[in-house]
Amino acid sequence: MGAAELDPTGQPDVLHPWATVPPGVHPSGGAREILVVDDSAAQRTVLARMLARWGYRVHEAASGEDALALCQRLPVDMVLSDWMMPGMSGIAFCRAFRALPRSGYGYFILLTSKTDKGAVARGLKEGADDFLSKPVSPAELHARLTAGERILRMERELQEKNRLVTETLAQLQTAHAALGRDLDQARQLQQSLVREGAHRFGRAQVSLMLRPSGHVGGDLVGRFAIGAQRVGLFSIDVSGHGVTAALLAARLAGLFSGAVPEQNIALVPAEAVGGAASGGMLGRPPAEVADTMNKLMLEEVATDHYCTLAYAEVDLATGAVRLVQAGHPHPLVQRADGTITSLGEGGLPVGLIPGARYTEVATTLHAGDRLLIVSDGITECPDAAGEELGEDGLERLLRSLAGQRGPALLDAALRGLRRHSGGRDFPDDVSAVMIEIDADTPAA
């Protein structure tokens, strides 16, 4: 285009009062890179002087081919290109410009004398952002560049936000992976509290099963020897789920330690109750164990959690069982002939109500009998319709497995529970402790 096509009323080389805030400043503080493409050297010079006054770093190209080569090595922010040029036209250059790999958006303005709507629509379709009619008005050019700056500024802000989101997501993924490793180790540690799944005590076998619903859970089961002829069994279910419940369960595990009898609240030194002066440990009455644990949780454990408990002391010589039920599901006794009896009357949870009273129940296990204590993760496990297994369902499951013993029975019961749940993950921790008297050795 010729020099006469400039607006004769404009002063393109003067910064007008309405341009007191130069638009050509990049958010980083540097100047915007702008490319002027025109086969007319005079037009490029006039536009370049105007743009430089407004704060832009100006580059010039005499053809679409030269402009494309420049854009391949220089990340320009904005382009002012004439439409009608020899060789590659402005619209062809625009199409090629859009196909270039870029880290950010480039704002493209076509300079044209075309006024028909079809030409404008074609330009927009090929990738132009705006049009300026010739002759170019400095005021209109300044306004169009200011509008383009808003687009670029929003695009840069979006890029920065996306960068921050990506960095934050990467940090969260790293933290999540570290947390996952920690939780896996915590799960292994919690499983180690259960020790081996089965252990023999003379004429009896004790089996344990623990399956947290997540990485870690609030259930805990265990057993410990009380002298040579008795064994203590406990099942604890801390309210809630996750890490807090698991930490409290681990804290409570120390109250029933078989490795450190002096710290076990179910044991007392024999001499303290008039026993032999040589030492040894005797069992505390189960109701007293629940009462002691209730006081400890209310007075020493600073938490809003509480727990349910079933604790039994079994005399291996006579088969006599003393048991306390504190909010836990009813323990079940399955006789050698397959009949099942539930024990206990419910009782209050531990660590919930000061001064709660606990009642002891008793029974006797004979040859071939078993005592099973489970958490409510089993009895309250829902099926696809939301109906819980319940204690009746547990009894039916136990009857169907009457011919199995030890860990094999608990594994089969777990498979039956999974069938009941339709194969879905259990919503609560699942645990059980079971003692079985050998069938071929009669009780004393």
C-alpha positions, 0 to 999 in steps of 0.5 A: 500500500502507498504512503497516501493510505495513512490517515492524513489527520493523524500524527503517527510519530507523536504520542497522543494524550490519550496514549499516556499509558503505553500498551506495549509493556510486557507483564514481565516489565520488558517491551512487547515484541511486535511485527509489522509486515508490509511490502511498503517500506514507507508504511513500515517505517511510519507504523514502526515509529508510532509503535516504538513511541508506544513502548513496543520492540518493533520488527519489520518484514517486507513479505509474508515469507520473510515474516514467517521465517522471522516468527520461526526464530522470534516469539513475537507477541503481536502482528500487524500485517497487510492483507494484499502483498506479493507472494504470500498474502497476509491471510496466507501468512496468518494461517501459517503463523497459527500453525507455528508451535508457540509457548503463548498466544500471538495476537494478529491484526490484518490491515485491509481496505476490504470492507465486505463481510465475506472477506472479514469472515474469511480472515477470522476463520483463518485465524485473525483476531482483528481488522484495521481498515486503511487508511490507518487511524492512530487512535483506532490502532492504539485502541485495537492494540489495547484490546489485544493487550487485554487478551494477551494479559488474560492469556498470560495470567491463565498460563501462570495459573495453569503453571501454578496448578501444575506445580501444585498438582505435582507437589500434591502427587509427590506428597500423596505418594509419600503418604501412600508409602507411609500408610503402607508401612503403617498397615504393615505395622498394624498387621504386626500387632496381630502377629501370627494368624494362629497360635496353640495354647495346649489343647486349644488354638487361637486364630486372628483375622484383621482386614482394615477397610482402608490403609489402616483401621481402628480394629484390633484383635489379640491374645496373650497367655495368663500363666500356664493354664489361661489365655486372654482374648480381646477385640477392640473397635475404635470409633471412626476410621483412618489414621486417628483411629489406627493410632488410638488402636495402637495405643490401646494395644499396649494395654493388652500386651503379652510381651510386657505383662506389667503393662497389661491392664488385664493382668495383676501380680499374683502377690497383689491378690494374695498369690505366691510370693515368687511372683507371676501374673493373674488375670483381672476379672473381665468386668474390671478390665473394661472398667479400668480401660474406660477410666484410662480412656476418659482420663488419659487419652485426649480424644473424642473417640471411644471404642467397643470391647469384648474381652474373654479369659479362658481356662484351658484346663476346665474350659471355663470362660469369663467374658465382658461385652462393652458395646461389641457384637455378641460373641458366639459359642458354636458347640461341637454339634453345630448349635450356636449360642450368643453371649452378653447383653450389649453393654456400654462402649468404653471411653464414652460415659464416666462411671459406666458399669460392666457385667461379666458373663460366663460359659464353658467350652467343651471338646470341639467347641469354639468361641468367636468374637467379631467386630461390627464390620462383619455384622453390619456389612451391607449387601447390594441393597444395603441390608446388613448381614446381622448376627443372624446372618453371621450365625448362618455363615458359621453353621455353613462352615461348621466343618472347618477350623482355625484360620481356614474357617476365618478365611472362608468366613471372609470370602462369604462376607465378600460374597454377601457384599457383592464383591465391593470393598468393605465399608468398615474394618473387619476383624475376628478372634476365635478360640477352639478346643481340640475335639479329641481331648475332653475338657477336665 
